[in-house]
Amino acid sequence: MQNTKARSNIYALLSRVLLQELDEKMLKTIKSDENILDFFPTLKAWKPFNEEQDSKLLEEYLNPDFVNLSLLHLIPYETFYTREDQKIETGGANPVTDMYSAYNFMVDFEVARTISADHIGVELEFMHHLAEAEIKALEEEDIDAAKELKKIQSEFLNKHLLRWAPMYLINVKFEARTPLYYDAADMALEFLLSDNEYLAKELNL
């Protein structure tokens, strides 16, 4: 179960960082948690991160970078990468909506800075949701349900995230102007690939 809790936490962290701008509370969480900071080695050593006030760090560095990477220059949506016409599917025909519905996952479009359910931050949050459901099944000693949830996670990774997220994340690494988003993209890229290997091994795929 420890492994699943760690995985769930990583998905939650990546989802939060890639879904919307940071606020002061989230920035303080990152700064004060050594375990989180270990995932952001370039950020940890970045001079403004250690010297500037949080408000200035957000307003002048981090949040403009988020806007550049998620709203202006790059497109963090699955259907942009997987449809031939490169259009974002914002309606019910979006390929992720059936899976979300099947596992009681609702997208809060008001909270998220997103126009569609297939935003990378939402897809990562769905993986967190599935991992949390697996933890609950393990706590209830329902081994069959836990295994089934692992299968669903593996399926979602292979049918969705791994088909397009690596391309977006490589672009983020190239375009990022701050270490936060460079490190987040690097971490997400590495984690998605290693988590897929972990799940395949667990399921004997």
C-alpha positions, 0 to 999 in steps of 0.5 A: 500500500505504501507504493500506491500512496506514494504514487497517488501523492505524486500524481496529485502534486503533478496535477496541481502544478500543471493544472493552474497557476500556483497560489501562495499557499501551494508555493509555501507547501513546496518550499517547506517540504523537503520531500517535494523539493527533492523532485525539483532540484533545479528550482531548489538551487534557483536564486530567485526562489531562495531570495525573492518574496513569494508574491513577487516570485509568483507574479513576475516569474512563475505565473507568467511562465504557466500562462506561456506554457499552458495558455499561450504557446503550448496546448496541454490537451490530448485531442490536440495531439491525437486528432488529425485536425488538431482540434480540441474536443470540448464536448461529450465526444472527448475520449476521456469522458466515458472513463471519467464517468465510469469511475465517478470522476467529475471535472471542476471546470470552474476551479481548473484553468481548462476548457476540456476534460483531456487537459494534462492536469485533469488526466493526472488528477484522474490517475490520483483518483484511481490510486486513491480508490485502490488504497481504499480497496486495499484498506478494505482488503478487497484484493480483487478490486485493488487489482482491477483498479491497477488494470484501469490505471494501466489502461488509462496510461496506455490509451491516454496519457502515454500517447501524447503527454510525453510530447507536451512535456518535452515541449514544456522542458524546451520552452520553460522559463523557470526551473519550476516548470522545467523540473515538473515536466522532467519529473512527470515524463520520468514518472509516467514511464516508470509508473507504467513499467511498475503497473505492467510488472504488478499485473504481469503484462 
